[in-house]
Amino acid sequence: MNVFNQTHRISQLSDASAVAQALAQQFAHTAIERDRQGGTPKDERDLIRQSGLLSLSIPEEFGGFSASWQQTLDVVRIFAQADSSLAHVFGFHHLHLATIRLFGNQQQWQRWYQLTAEKSWFWGNALNPLDKRTVVKYQDGWYEFSGKKSFCSGALDSEMLIVSGLDEHTGKLLIAAVPTSRSGITLYHDWDNIGQRQTDSGSAIFERVRVEAKDMLIDPGPLSTPFSSLRPLIAQLIFVNMFLGVAEGALAEAKHYTSKETRAWFLSDVEHATDDPYILRHYGEFWLELESLRLLNQHAISKLQWAWEIGEDLTEQQRGEVALAVATAKVAATRTSLDISNRIFEVTGARATHAALRFDRFWRNVRTQTLHDPVEYKLKDLGQWALNDRYPKASFYS
């Protein structure tokens, strides 16, 4: 049963930010308890379905709102201020919509776009290219997926899945779009990590799952062109906006607590904590980090939008320019979110560690998600450019 009394719905693109803000405020009311419980945030996911925001990035001609990447990622960031688990599954939903556009043919993505908009489908993840336990066998005109998959974020309570496996003969990565309810698919409630506790990033088993040829994303296929290779860069920018949103949310919580609850240290010679020079120094550094990250994020998103609009004519060099901007923002987002979510306790004090406040959830969430792929390899990519003028090599992580 839905625990909220009010449903917010987008009727035009200009509503997106306001609807996202209203939803985020509702999510914030239960974020602490849901973080404690873990599991599937069913009520909140249904509110997102009802909001129409799942159609945000779908072109208008297929029933969506034709949002830019800036507008779509703004919603990810706004959700992350209140609940980064919901930001994660929402962002991945739009990543999967981009995946069928980038890896599939026109007939495929147009059909799935229309159905998603009509039926308010939520797309979930079962694409983990580093997990090679799922094997694909070609049968008489169709494909059979069998094996296990880990880190299936948002798969539970989804209508569609992006799944991957390795061709049994060639070892080539094959990707398909299949209904979550397809016979042979079992999703497990085995995600119990310290952070991102409601992303349902557990495991799945595929037992002789039948996938028709029309549902295989092989035309043009994964990372087969510079344009199709934008997919990992979109994923990385989703993380950037998640991390930025978490840092903004942590700072907002800290600011309120410092203003209302934190006591001035007895050696500070000030009456209020808000006048303590050391606390002010921390807040000044937080502001500097966030403002810098916001600019890097905006630059990276504008580069992605530019490349997205070029489309299939995108060159490797143009793709490389986007990759550099995204890698720069990703490193900054990782450092900033971890730093602010850790140091908010320096400006709130010992009482802020009370378990009921659960201020540690901000750090736990970014600490969990920033391990998705090692940030050191982003720095290596940036070093290759700075020293050797080499663009990052396209992979599912760069």
LINPE-V485960 format. One record per helix or strand of 3 or more residues. SS is the DSSP state (@ for helix, = for strand). FROM is the first residue (numbers start at 0). TO is the last residue. If there is no record, write none. Layout:
SS	FROM	TO
SS	FROM	TO
This chain:
@	12	36
@	41	50
@	52	54
@	59	61
@	68	81
@	83	102
@	105	118
=	122	125
=	134	137
=	141	148
=	159	166
=	172	178
=	184	186
=	203	211
@	212	214
@	227	259
@	272	274
@	276	312
@	315	347
@	349	352
@	359	368
@	374	387
